[in-house]
Amino acid sequence: MNLIQAIIFGIIQGLTEFLPISSTAHLTIAAKLMHVIPVMSDNEWTAFMAVIQLGTMLAVLIYFWKDVWEILFAFFRENFGENKVKYSQQSLSSRLGWLIIVGSIPVGVVGLSLKKIIEGALTKDLYIIAASMIGLAILLAAAEKIANHKKEMNEISAGNAFWVGVAQCFALIPGSSRSGTTITMGLFLGMKRETAARFSFLLSLPAVFASGFLELWEARKFINPALSADLIVATIFSFIFGYWSIDFLLKFLRTKTTFVFIYYRVALGLAILLLISLHFILP
C-alpha cells in the first residue's frame, strides 16, 4: 500500500460509512481493484479497516457531542439522581438514553454470537456484497413507498427502538450498510427521513465504538508498523469525510428521498456482478 492508496481508502471510509451505501462494500471493491487484496492477508486488511474506522467513530462523536452530552447528563440525573423521574415524565434526552440501550441489545447479542462468521472470508465475498447491495435497495424502496414519514424523535417508542436495533443486526452482512438497514426500518416504522437518520447515527454509537475497539484490540498484532504513516493519513481523511457525510445526509433528507441511494446501490450491485463475469475482478 502506498500513500495515495491510503488517502483513497480514508476518503472511501469517510464518505460511505454514514451514507446508506455500505463502507465495507466500497472498501473491499477498491482494495481488490487496486490489488491490495490479496497482497495483504485477511487479518492485515481487517486490522487496517479497524484502525481507519476510528476516524469515522470520532466524526460521529464530535458531530453529535451536544446530543451525547445531553443524553448522558439527563439519563443519569433522571434515573439515578436524588430526584428520580418516572420514564413517562422524563425528558426526551433521558428517554433517548433508554431507547439507545434497548436498540443496542439485539446487535450486541447477534454480533457476539456470529463473530467468527462476521470476520471470516465471507465478509469479502463480492457475490454476497452485490446481493446485499441490491436486496437492501429493494427494501429501502419499499419503505419509501409504504412509510408515512410523520414520526418525530419524541414519538419513537421502545418497541420502535428495538426493531431498529434488530435491523442494525443485518448490517453485519457485508454490503448491507448500518445506516441503510436502520434508516430503512425507521421509515417502515413511520419516521421522517431525517429523524430515521439521526436516530440511526445515535444508535450506532455504542455498537460502532464497542465493535471498533474490540476489532482494533484483536487485530493489533497484525498492524504493520511500516504502514503507520499510511494508517494515520487514512484515519485523518476518514474523519474529515465522515464528518462531512453525516452533515450532508441529514440536510439532504430534510427535503429529498433516499431514491438516489437506491438507484446507486442497484447500479453498483449489477456492476460488481458484471465485473466478476468479465473476470475483471475476483469475487
C-alpha positions as CSV (number, residue, x, y, z in Angstrom):
1,M,0.0,0.0,0.0
2,N,1.2,3.5,-0.8
3,L,0.2,6.9,0.5
4,I,-2.2,7.7,-2.4
5,Q,-4.0,4.4,-1.8
6,A,-4.2,5.2,1.9
7,I,-5.8,8.6,1.1
8,I,-8.3,6.9,-1.2
9,F,-9.2,4.3,1.4
10,G,-9.7,7.0,4.0
11,I,-11.9,9.1,1.7
12,I,-14.0,6.0,0.8
13,Q,-14.4,5.0,4.5
14,G,-15.5,8.5,5.5
15,L,-17.9,9.0,2.6
16,T,-19.6,5.6,2.8
17,E,-19.7,4.8,6.5
18,F,-22.8,7.0,7.1
19,L,-24.4,7.1,3.7
20,P,-26.7,4.1,3.1
21,I,-24.4,2.5,0.6
22,S,-22.0,0.3,2.7
23,S,-18.5,1.2,3.5
24,T,-17.4,-2.5,3.7
25,A,-18.6,-3.0,0.1
26,H,-16.7,0.1,-1.3
27,L,-13.5,-0.6,0.7
28,T,-13.5,-4.3,-0.5
29,I,-14.1,-3.4,-4.1
30,A,-11.4,-0.7,-4.0
31,A,-8.9,-3.0,-2.3
32,K,-9.5,-5.7,-4.9
33,L,-9.3,-3.3,-7.9
34,M,-6.0,-1.8,-6.5
35,H,-4.8,-5.3,-5.8
36,V,-4.3,-4.6,-2.1
37,I,-6.3,-7.7,-1.5
38,P,-4.8,-10.4,-1.6
39,V,-1.4,-8.8,-1.1
40,M,-2.5,-8.0,2.4
41,S,-3.7,-11.0,4.4
42,D,-7.3,-11.1,5.7
43,N,-6.0,-10.3,9.2
44,E,-3.9,-7.3,8.0
45,W,-6.8,-5.9,6.0
46,T,-9.2,-6.3,8.9
47,A,-6.7,-4.5,11.1
48,F,-6.4,-1.7,8.6
49,M,-10.1,-1.2,8.4
50,A,-10.4,-1.3,12.2
51,V,-7.9,1.5,12.5
52,I,-9.3,3.8,9.9
53,Q,-12.8,3.3,11.3
54,L,-11.5,5.3,14.4
55,G,-11.7,8.3,12.2
56,T,-15.4,7.9,11.4
57,M,-16.1,7.0,15.0
58,L,-14.6,10.3,16.1
59,A,-16.5,12.1,13.4
60,V,-19.9,10.9,14.6
61,L,-19.0,11.5,18.3
62,I,-17.9,15.1,17.6
63,Y,-20.8,15.9,15.3
64,F,-23.3,14.8,17.9
65,W,-21.3,15.7,21.0
66,K,-24.0,18.1,22.3
67,D,-26.7,15.4,21.9
68,V,-24.4,12.8,23.5
69,W,-23.6,15.0,26.5
70,E,-27.3,16.0,27.0
71,I,-28.4,12.3,26.8
72,L,-25.8,11.1,29.3
73,F,-26.4,14.0,31.7
74,A,-30.2,13.7,31.6
75,F,-30.1,9.9,31.7
76,F,-28.1,9.7,34.9
77,R,-29.8,12.7,36.5
78,E,-33.3,11.5,35.9
79,N,-32.7,7.8,36.6
80,F,-30.0,7.7,39.3
81,G,-30.1,11.1,40.8
82,E,-31.7,12.2,44.1
83,N,-34.8,13.3,42.3
84,K,-35.5,10.3,40.0
85,V,-38.3,10.7,37.5
86,K,-40.7,8.1,36.0
87,Y,-39.9,7.2,32.4
88,S,-43.2,8.7,31.2
89,Q,-42.2,12.0,32.8
90,Q,-38.5,12.0,31.7
91,S,-37.1,14.5,29.2
92,L,-36.5,13.5,25.6
93,S,-32.8,13.3,26.2
94,S,-33.2,10.8,29.0
95,R,-35.7,8.7,27.1
96,L,-33.3,8.6,24.2
97,G,-30.7,7.1,26.5
98,W,-33.2,4.2,27.2
99,L,-34.0,3.9,23.6
100,I,-30.4,3.6,22.6
101,I,-29.9,0.9,25.3
102,V,-32.9,-1.1,24.1
103,G,-31.9,-0.7,20.4
104,S,-28.3,-1.9,21.2
105,I,-29.3,-5.2,22.8
106,P,-30.0,-7.1,19.5
107,V,-26.8,-6.2,17.7
108,G,-24.8,-6.9,20.9
109,V,-26.2,-10.4,21.2
110,V,-26.1,-11.3,17.5
111,G,-22.7,-9.6,17.0
112,L,-21.0,-11.7,19.7
113,S,-22.8,-14.9,18.6
114,L,-21.8,-14.6,14.9
115,K,-18.4,-13.0,15.5
116,K,-16.4,-15.8,13.7
117,I,-18.6,-15.7,10.7
118,I,-18.6,-11.9,10.5
119,E,-14.8,-11.8,10.5
120,G,-14.4,-14.7,8.1
121,A,-13.8,-14.8,4.4
122,L,-17.5,-14.3,3.6
123,T,-17.1,-10.7,4.5
124,K,-15.0,-10.1,1.4
125,D,-17.2,-12.2,-0.9
126,L,-18.3,-9.9,-3.7
127,Y,-21.3,-12.1,-4.6
128,I,-22.7,-11.6,-1.1
129,I,-21.9,-7.9,-1.3
130,A,-23.6,-7.5,-4.7
131,A,-26.7,-9.4,-3.4
132,S,-26.8,-7.2,-0.3
133,M,-26.5,-4.0,-2.3
134,I,-29.4,-4.9,-4.5
135,G,-31.5,-6.6,-1.8
136,L,-31.4,-3.6,0.6
137,A,-32.1,-1.2,-2.2
138,I,-35.4,-3.1,-2.9
139,L,-36.3,-3.0,0.8
140,L,-35.4,0.8,1.1
141,A,-37.6,1.5,-2.0
142,A,-40.5,-0.4,-0.4
143,A,-40.0,1.6,2.8
144,E,-40.1,4.9,0.9
145,K,-43.4,3.9,-0.8
146,I,-45.1,2.5,2.4
147,A,-43.9,5.0,5.0
148,N,-46.0,8.0,6.1
149,H,-42.9,10.0,7.1
150,K,-44.6,11.6,10.1
151,K,-42.9,10.4,13.3
152,E,-40.6,12.8,15.1
153,M,-37.8,11.9,17.5
154,N,-40.0,12.4,20.6
155,E,-42.5,9.9,19.2
156,I,-40.1,7.0,18.9
157,S,-41.2,4.2,21.3
158,A,-39.1,1.4,23.0
159,G,-40.7,-1.0,20.5
160,N,-39.6,1.2,17.6
161,A,-36.0,1.3,19.1
162,F,-35.9,-2.5,19.4
163,W,-36.9,-3.1,15.8
164,V,-34.4,-0.5,14.6
165,G,-31.9,-2.4,16.7
166,V,-32.9,-5.7,15.1
167,A,-32.4,-4.0,11.7
168,Q,-28.9,-3.0,12.8
169,C,-28.0,-6.7,13.1
170,F,-28.5,-7.1,9.3
171,A,-25.7,-4.5,8.9
172,L,-23.3,-7.4,9.9
173,I,-24.0,-8.8,6.4
174,P,-21.3,-7.2,4.1
175,G,-22.7,-4.8,1.6
176,S,-25.9,-4.0,3.6
177,S,-24.8,-0.8,5.4
178,R,-25.5,0.0,9.1
179,S,-27.2,3.3,8.2
180,G,-29.0,1.6,5.3
181,T,-30.6,-1.1,7.4
182,T,-31.6,1.2,10.3
183,I,-32.9,4.0,8.2
184,T,-35.0,1.5,6.2
185,M,-36.5,0.1,9.4
186,G,-37.1,3.7,10.7
187,L,-39.0,4.5,7.5
188,F,-41.1,1.3,7.8
189,L,-42.0,2.4,11.3
190,G,-43.2,5.8,10.0
191,M,-40.3,8.0,11.0
192,K,-39.4,11.1,9.0
193,R,-36.3,10.6,6.9
194,E,-34.2,13.0,8.9
195,T,-35.5,11.5,12.2
196,A,-34.7,8.0,11.0
197,A,-31.1,9.1,10.0
198,R,-30.5,11.0,13.2
199,F,-31.7,8.1,15.4
200,S,-29.7,5.7,13.3
201,F,-26.5,7.7,14.0
202,L,-27.2,8.0,17.7
203,L,-28.0,4.3,17.9
204,S,-24.8,3.4,16.1
205,L,-22.5,5.0,18.7
206,P,-22.4,2.1,21.3
207,A,-22.2,-0.6,18.6
208,V,-19.6,1.2,16.5
209,F,-17.4,2.0,19.4
210,A,-17.7,-1.4,21.0
211,S,-17.0,-3.3,17.8
212,G,-14.4,-0.9,16.6
213,F,-12.3,-1.1,19.7
214,L,-12.8,-4.8,20.0
215,E,-11.6,-5.3,16.4
216,L,-8.7,-3.0,16.9
217,W,-7.6,-4.8,20.1
218,E,-7.8,-8.2,18.5
219,A,-6.1,-7.0,15.3
220,R,-3.4,-5.1,16.9
221,K,-0.8,-7.8,16.4
222,F,-1.5,-7.7,12.6
223,I,-0.9,-4.0,12.3
224,N,2.2,-3.5,10.1
225,P,4.5,-0.8,11.7
226,A,5.7,0.0,8.2
227,L,2.2,1.2,7.3
228,S,2.0,3.6,10.3
229,A,2.1,6.8,8.2
230,D,-0.5,5.4,5.8
231,L,-2.8,4.4,8.6
232,I,-2.6,7.9,10.2
233,V,-3.3,9.6,6.9
234,A,-6.2,7.3,6.1
235,T,-7.7,7.8,9.5
236,I,-7.5,11.6,9.2
237,F,-9.2,11.5,5.8
238,S,-11.9,9.1,7.1
239,F,-12.6,11.6,9.9
240,I,-12.8,14.6,7.6
241,F,-15.1,13.0,5.0
242,G,-17.1,11.1,7.7
243,Y,-18.0,14.4,9.4
244,W,-19.0,15.9,6.0
245,S,-21.1,12.9,5.0
246,I,-23.1,13.0,8.3
247,D,-23.9,16.7,7.8
248,F,-24.7,16.1,4.1
249,L,-27.1,13.2,4.7
250,L,-29.1,14.9,7.5
251,K,-29.5,18.1,5.4
252,F,-30.3,16.1,2.2
253,L,-33.0,14.0,3.9
254,R,-34.9,17.1,5.1
255,T,-36.1,17.8,1.6
256,K,-35.3,14.7,-0.5
257,T,-36.0,11.0,-0.6
258,T,-33.4,8.2,-0.5
259,F,-34.0,7.1,-4.1
260,V,-30.7,8.4,-5.3
261,F,-29.0,5.9,-2.9
262,I,-31.4,3.2,-4.0
263,Y,-30.5,3.6,-7.7
264,Y,-26.9,3.8,-6.8
265,R,-27.0,0.6,-4.8
266,V,-28.7,-1.3,-7.6
267,A,-26.3,0.1,-10.2
268,L,-23.2,-0.8,-8.1
269,G,-24.5,-4.3,-7.3
270,L,-25.1,-5.0,-11.0
271,A,-21.7,-3.5,-11.9
272,I,-20.0,-5.9,-9.4
273,L,-21.7,-8.9,-11.0
274,L,-20.7,-7.7,-14.5
275,L,-17.1,-7.2,-13.5
276,I,-16.9,-10.6,-11.9
277,S,-18.5,-12.2,-15.0
278,L,-15.9,-10.5,-17.2
279,H,-13.1,-11.7,-14.9
280,F,-12.1,-8.1,-14.4
281,I,-12.3,-8.6,-10.6
282,L,-12.1,-11.7,-8.5
283,P,-15.1,-12.5,-6.3
